[in-house]
């Protein structure tokens, strides 16, 4: 797997996907760089939504749900995600499975950081995604990655890769 930098910025009430060069990352205040098979960077977006962004978030949420229901969600690198992981994430999103099940998988896989917050932020995330809700989810995801060990990021569980796919797609949708 090709390793490319993932820049993570935790900005009050903000999150989005940015495409930037490694040199540009050195100039971004309060950003941390990690490597794990990503070619896009989680960064910042305003939480105030206009109709275009709201529609884009709704469309992205609908597509993510369709992919999870069909078992066709792939990570941002295009790699397949196991059906079991997709079913678990979908169950948590729909409120049918407790978020603690995802938290346990993340912790048992060596994740450090806010695994509880990430798992809880998934509940109802895609039913009517709001900017603040999406920003909080991506912010928790960023923090989880910032605190993760290189070993975890080199071989994350499929549940993490599904969450990464969701964060990436919602971040792209929220980008004006």
C-alpha positions, 0 to 999 in steps of 0.5 A: 500500500502506498503511504501518503501523508494524512493531515489532521487539523482539529479546528473548532466546529470545522472539518473537510477534505483538502488536497495539498502537497506535503510542503504545504502541510508544514505551513498549516498551523496546528496540523499533524501529519501521519501516513496511512494509505490516503491521498486526501487530507482531512482538514477544515470547512465552515459549519454554516451550510448553504443549500448546495452543501446541505444537498451535497451532504444529503446526497453523500449520506444517501450514497453511503447508506446505499453502499453500506446496504449493498455491501459495496462501500470501499475505503478511500483507496478503493479497497474492499471492506468486509461485509461484516464491518459494513453491517456493523457500521450500518447497524450503529448508524441506524441505532440497531447496534450499540456504538460500544461494539465499534468502540470495542473493535477499535480498542482491541485493534490498538486504537488510542484516542476518542474511539467512544466519541467516534462510535457514538457520533455514527449514530443517526449521522446519515439520516439528516446530516447537519454541518455541526454533526458532520464536523464533530464526527470528522473532528473525533475521527481526526483525533482518533487518527492523531492518537493512533499508533503507526502500527494501527494505521498500517493495518487498521481493522475494516471497521476503521476503514469503513469509518474513514470512507464515511468521513472522507465522503462527507468531508468531500460533500461539505467542501464548497 
